[in-house]
Amino acid sequence: MNPLKKDAIIIRFESDTVTECSSAIMIPERAITEAGYIKTMTTNANAHSKHEFHAMAQMALFQFKDGELDIETLHGPLTVEWKNEVETMIAGLVVLLDSQRHLHLIAHSGQNAKKLLEVAHRFCTRWVRLDI
């Protein structure tokens, strides 16, 4: 078993580590009506991070719609740990980018993944356009 990287974003379900990743977009269910609850995290923080999140959100949405990206379904709270932050989500979806640059989706059972991915894509698109 590989030890967890110090700077990695750790995704946990109950007390088990599900995975570690370099970037994550947390999309809680309430983001469908209030986009301000979407959280983004990356170990590659720089001036272009928002473009990475936009690409992640766009690729996740398109690959999901095309049936190329499956969802790992969970029943219960999901915890995302990074640096000194701990975020818990009881209903929603997380888009992950692993260290090999592959996208993954983790969602709570019963969530409308397509709608949540559309909300994240819209949020990230607006964020990028603020600087154009």
C-alpha positions as CSV (number, residue, x, y, z in Angstrom):
1,M,0.0,0.0,0.0
2,N,1.3,3.4,-1.0
3,P,1.5,6.0,1.7
4,L,-0.6,9.1,1.1
5,K,1.1,12.1,-0.4
6,K,1.4,15.1,1.9
7,D,0.1,17.5,-0.6
8,A,-2.6,15.3,-2.1
9,I,-6.3,15.8,-1.7
10,I,-7.7,12.9,0.2
11,I,-11.2,11.6,-0.4
12,R,-12.7,9.5,2.4
13,F,-15.9,7.5,2.8
14,E,-16.6,6.7,6.4
15,S,-13.1,5.9,7.9
16,D,-11.6,4.5,4.6
17,T,-9.6,6.4,2.1
18,V,-11.3,6.1,-1.3
19,T,-8.6,7.8,-3.3
20,E,-6.2,10.7,-3.4
21,C,-6.1,13.2,-6.2
22,S,-4.5,16.4,-7.4
23,S,-7.7,18.3,-8.1
24,A,-11.3,18.1,-7.1
25,I,-14.6,19.9,-7.7
26,M,-17.1,19.3,-4.9
27,I,-20.7,19.9,-6.1
28,P,-23.2,19.6,-3.3
29,E,-26.8,18.9,-4.1
30,R,-27.8,22.5,-3.0
31,A,-25.5,23.9,-5.7
32,I,-28.4,23.2,-8.2
33,T,-30.1,26.2,-6.7
34,E,-27.2,28.0,-5.2
35,A,-23.9,27.7,-7.2
36,G,-21.9,29.5,-4.5
37,Y,-21.6,26.2,-2.6
38,I,-19.3,24.6,-5.2
39,K,-15.8,24.1,-3.9
40,T,-12.6,23.7,-5.9
41,M,-9.3,22.3,-4.6
42,T,-6.0,21.7,-6.3
43,T,-2.4,20.8,-5.4
44,N,-1.3,22.7,-8.5
45,A,-2.4,26.1,-7.4
46,N,-1.3,28.8,-9.8
47,A,-2.8,31.6,-11.8
48,H,-4.3,29.1,-14.3
49,S,-6.0,26.8,-11.9
50,K,-9.5,28.1,-12.8
51,H,-8.8,27.0,-16.4
52,E,-8.0,23.5,-15.1
53,F,-11.3,23.4,-13.2
54,H,-13.1,24.6,-16.3
55,A,-11.5,21.8,-18.4
56,M,-12.3,19.2,-15.7
57,A,-16.0,20.3,-15.5
58,Q,-16.4,20.4,-19.2
59,M,-14.7,17.0,-19.9
60,A,-16.6,15.3,-17.0
61,L,-19.9,16.6,-18.4
62,F,-19.2,15.6,-22.0
63,Q,-17.6,12.2,-21.1
64,F,-20.6,11.4,-18.8
65,K,-23.1,12.4,-21.4
66,D,-21.3,10.2,-23.9
67,G,-21.3,7.2,-21.5
68,E,-17.4,7.3,-21.3
69,L,-17.3,8.2,-17.6
70,D,-18.9,6.0,-14.9
71,I,-19.9,7.1,-11.4
72,E,-18.8,5.5,-8.2
73,T,-21.8,5.6,-6.0
74,L,-21.7,6.1,-2.2
75,H,-24.3,5.9,0.6
76,G,-23.3,8.2,3.4
77,P,-21.1,11.2,4.0
78,L,-18.0,11.8,1.9
79,T,-15.1,13.8,3.4
80,V,-12.5,15.7,1.4
81,E,-9.3,16.6,3.2
82,W,-6.7,19.0,1.9
83,K,-4.0,20.9,3.8
84,N,-5.9,22.1,6.9
85,E,-9.4,21.9,5.3
86,V,-11.9,19.2,5.9
87,E,-15.2,19.4,3.9
88,T,-18.0,16.9,4.4
89,M,-20.7,16.4,1.8
90,I,-23.9,14.3,2.5
91,A,-25.5,14.7,-0.9
92,G,-23.8,15.6,-4.2
93,L,-21.0,14.7,-6.6
94,V,-17.2,15.1,-6.7
95,V,-15.2,15.4,-9.9
96,L,-11.6,14.2,-9.3
97,L,-8.4,14.4,-11.4
98,D,-6.0,11.8,-10.3
99,S,-2.2,12.0,-10.4
100,Q,-2.2,10.3,-13.9
101,R,-4.6,13.1,-15.1
102,H,-7.7,10.7,-15.3
103,L,-11.1,12.0,-14.4
104,H,-13.3,10.2,-11.9
105,L,-16.8,10.8,-10.5
106,I,-18.0,10.0,-7.0
107,A,-21.6,10.7,-6.2
108,H,-24.1,9.9,-3.5
109,S,-26.9,7.5,-4.4
110,G,-29.9,9.1,-6.0
111,Q,-28.2,12.3,-7.2
112,N,-28.9,13.8,-10.6
113,A,-25.3,13.5,-11.9
114,K,-26.0,15.2,-15.2
115,K,-27.6,18.2,-13.6
116,L,-24.8,18.5,-11.0
117,L,-22.2,18.3,-13.8
118,E,-24.0,21.0,-15.8
119,V,-24.1,23.3,-12.7
120,A,-20.3,22.8,-12.2
121,H,-19.6,23.4,-15.9
122,R,-21.7,26.6,-15.8
123,F,-20.0,27.8,-12.6
124,C,-16.5,27.2,-13.9
125,T,-17.3,28.8,-17.3
126,R,-18.5,32.0,-15.6
127,W,-15.4,32.0,-13.4
128,V,-13.1,31.8,-16.4
129,R,-15.0,34.5,-18.3
130,L,-14.6,37.0,-15.4
131,D,-11.0,37.6,-16.6
132,I,-11.6,37.7,-20.3
